[in-house]
Amino acid sequence: MLVSQILKSKGDGVFTAPPSMTVAEATEILSAKRIGVLIITGPDDSVVGILSERDIVRALGERGSECMSEKVEALMTADPFTAIPSDKGEQILAKMTEGRFRHMPVVQEGKLIGIVTLGDVVKARLDELAMENASMQGMIMGH
């Protein structure tokens, strides 16, 4: 399955923030939207970073609550791995597993168009396997 197909099946819903936003503001968005990451974008909608709940928790553990007044750019992972619509699900699943991350921004012509999660890719693969299984059963039974 291609990334473009995964995006179509899950719909829109990527939340972004500028690098100048404070960590406290970003935390409010994460909490209100019940999401795990914000994609950090430049003024041209290019992906410049990604900020996860884990990044915030790690900073809190290391520096305490002072990190909440810092800018997102201080905590974000800069230049994260990105996918393009024509990437195969298996390829990005391997990248996510190797890199130990669960969210990958999807870009087209340098601009953010969506986000794919590890769960999205696993669900797409399980759906593919279920269809293959049903097809094989139909062939075996002569349908």
ChimeraX attribute file (.defattr): number of C-alpha atoms within 10 A of each C-alpha:
attribute: neighborCount
match mode: 1-to-1
recipient: residues
	/A:1	15
	/A:2	17
	/A:3	25
	/A:4	19
	/A:5	14
	/A:6	21
	/A:7	19
	/A:8	10
	/A:9	11
	/A:10	13
	/A:11	10
	/A:12	11
	/A:13	10
	/A:14	16
	/A:15	16
	/A:16	20
	/A:17	19
	/A:18	20
	/A:19	22
	/A:20	13
	/A:21	15
	/A:22	18
	/A:23	23
	/A:24	18
	/A:25	14
	/A:26	23
	/A:27	21
	/A:28	11
	/A:29	18
	/A:30	18
	/A:31	11
	/A:32	9
	/A:33	10
	/A:34	9
	/A:35	14
	/A:36	15
	/A:37	24
	/A:38	25
	/A:39	27
	/A:40	28
	/A:41	19
	/A:42	16
	/A:43	9
	/A:44	9
	/A:45	15
	/A:46	17
	/A:47	25
	/A:48	18
	/A:49	24
	/A:50	26
	/A:51	27
	/A:52	22
	/A:53	16
	/A:54	11
	/A:55	15
	/A:56	21
	/A:57	14
	/A:58	13
	/A:59	17
	/A:60	14
	/A:61	10
	/A:62	10
	/A:63	11
	/A:64	11
	/A:65	14
	/A:66	11
	/A:67	20
	/A:68	18
	/A:69	12
	/A:70	15
	/A:71	18
	/A:72	28
	/A:73	19
	/A:74	15
	/A:75	19
	/A:76	22
	/A:77	17
	/A:78	14
	/A:79	11
	/A:80	18
	/A:81	18
	/A:82	17
	/A:83	23
	/A:84	20
	/A:85	17
	/A:86	12
	/A:87	14
	/A:88	17
	/A:89	24
	/A:90	15
	/A:91	12
	/A:92	23
	/A:93	22
	/A:94	12
	/A:95	17
	/A:96	17
	/A:97	11
	/A:98	9
	/A:99	10
	/A:100	9
	/A:101	15
	/A:102	18
	/A:103	23
	/A:104	23
	/A:105	23
	/A:106	23
	/A:107	18
	/A:108	14
	/A:109	8
	/A:110	12
	/A:111	15
	/A:112	22
	/A:113	20
	/A:114	24
	/A:115	25
	/A:116	23
	/A:117	17
	/A:118	18
	/A:119	12
	/A:120	20
	/A:121	22
	/A:122	14
	/A:123	13
	/A:124	20
	/A:125	17
	/A:126	12
	/A:127	13
	/A:128	13
	/A:129	12
	/A:130	12
	/A:131	12
	/A:132	12
	/A:133	12
	/A:134	12
	/A:135	13
	/A:136	13
	/A:137	12
	/A:138	11
	/A:139	10
	/A:140	9
	/A:141	8
	/A:142	7
	/A:143	8
